[in-house]
Amino acid sequence: MTIEQLKEKIDYGDYNLLQKILNVKTVAAARMRFLRGDDEAIDAMRKIQENKEKFIEENKKQVK
């Protein structure tokens, strides 16, 4: 997944998760690291997106 693809999939709260994963003081700092192309931030955001998609699909099946 490219940075552009990740940007399209970012939802409300994703930067908050990124902040916690990167252990930075503010959401803005986490967002800026991602937008500047920091490898650690990009990798973490990629994992957030992949896990979010899996979580949604697994729980859609259980709710039906």
BALOBA-1460 file (C-alpha; in Angstrom, 3 decimals):
// residues 64
<rec num="1" residu="m" x="0.000" y="0.000" z="0.000"/>
<rec num="2" residu="t" x="1.459" y="3.355" z="-1.048"/>
<rec num="3" residu="i" x="1.358" y="6.532" z="1.047"/>
<rec num="4" residu="e" x="-1.344" y="7.924" z="-1.252"/>
<rec num="5" residu="q" x="-3.471" y="4.798" z="-0.785"/>
<rec num="6" residu="l" x="-2.995" y="5.044" z="2.969"/>
<rec num="7" residu="k" x="-4.041" y="8.707" z="2.959"/>
<rec num="8" residu="e" x="-7.306" y="7.786" z="1.205"/>
<rec num="9" residu="k" x="-8.141" y="5.168" z="3.846"/>
<rec num="10" residu="i" x="-7.391" y="7.256" z="6.939"/>
<rec num="11" residu="d" x="-10.462" y="7.665" z="9.132"/>
<rec num="12" residu="y" x="-11.264" y="9.653" z="12.232"/>
<rec num="13" residu="g" x="-9.091" y="8.364" z="15.061"/>
<rec num="14" residu="d" x="-6.356" y="6.756" z="12.974"/>
<rec num="15" residu="y" x="-3.875" y="9.504" z="13.812"/>
<rec num="16" residu="n" x="-4.761" y="9.082" z="17.496"/>
<rec num="17" residu="l" x="-3.771" y="5.419" z="17.256"/>
<rec num="18" residu="l" x="-0.618" y="6.402" z="15.407"/>
<rec num="19" residu="q" x="0.252" y="8.824" z="18.219"/>
<rec num="20" residu="k" x="-0.013" y="6.045" z="20.781"/>
<rec num="21" residu="i" x="2.006" y="3.591" z="18.691"/>
<rec num="22" residu="l" x="4.794" y="6.104" z="18.021"/>
<rec num="23" residu="n" x="4.668" y="7.337" z="21.623"/>
<rec num="24" residu="v" x="4.726" y="11.011" z="20.665"/>
<rec num="25" residu="k" x="3.191" y="13.882" z="22.648"/>
<rec num="26" residu="t" x="0.601" y="15.098" z="20.155"/>
<rec num="27" residu="v" x="-1.576" y="13.832" z="17.341"/>
<rec num="28" residu="a" x="-0.148" y="16.617" z="15.190"/>
<rec num="29" residu="a" x="3.377" y="15.272" z="15.705"/>
<rec num="30" residu="a" x="2.271" y="11.791" z="14.646"/>
<rec num="31" residu="r" x="0.459" y="13.172" z="11.592"/>
<rec num="32" residu="m" x="3.464" y="15.244" z="10.542"/>
<rec num="33" residu="r" x="5.829" y="12.279" z="10.860"/>
<rec num="34" residu="f" x="3.504" y="10.304" z="8.596"/>
<rec num="35" residu="l" x="3.084" y="13.111" z="6.070"/>
<rec num="36" residu="r" x="6.850" y="13.736" z="5.957"/>
<rec num="37" residu="g" x="7.426" y="10.120" z="5.008"/>
<rec num="38" residu="d" x="8.904" y="8.793" z="8.264"/>
<rec num="39" residu="d" x="9.353" y="5.035" z="7.704"/>
<rec num="40" residu="e" x="8.273" y="4.086" z="11.231"/>
<rec num="41" residu="a" x="5.109" y="6.200" z="10.959"/>
<rec num="42" residu="i" x="4.243" y="4.831" z="7.521"/>
<rec num="43" residu="d" x="4.728" y="1.246" z="8.654"/>
<rec num="44" residu="a" x="2.566" y="1.835" z="11.731"/>
<rec num="45" residu="m" x="-0.200" y="3.474" z="9.667"/>
<rec num="46" residu="r" x="-0.081" y="0.586" z="7.205"/>
<rec num="47" residu="k" x="-0.610" y="-1.835" z="10.103"/>
<rec num="48" residu="i" x="-3.455" y="0.287" z="11.473"/>
<rec num="49" residu="q" x="-5.229" y="0.196" z="8.099"/>
<rec num="50" residu="e" x="-4.695" y="-3.525" z="7.527"/>
<rec num="51" residu="n" x="-5.849" y="-4.472" z="11.012"/>
<rec num="52" residu="k" x="-8.829" y="-2.127" z="10.836"/>
<rec num="53" residu="e" x="-10.008" y="-3.761" z="7.606"/>
<rec num="54" residu="k" x="-9.647" y="-7.257" z="9.106"/>
<rec num="55" residu="f" x="-11.420" y="-6.199" z="12.303"/>
<rec num="56" residu="i" x="-14.355" y="-4.720" z="10.376"/>
<rec num="57" residu="e" x="-14.765" y="-7.780" z="8.150"/>
<rec num="58" residu="e" x="-14.584" y="-10.227" z="11.059"/>
<rec num="59" residu="n" x="-17.156" y="-8.301" z="13.046"/>
<rec num="60" residu="k" x="-19.536" y="-7.783" z="10.127"/>
<rec num="61" residu="k" x="-19.865" y="-11.554" z="9.925"/>
<rec num="62" residu="q" x="-20.619" y="-11.840" z="13.642"/>
<rec num="63" residu="v" x="-23.260" y="-9.099" z="13.662"/>
<rec num="64" residu="k" x="-25.393" y="-10.607" z="10.892"/>
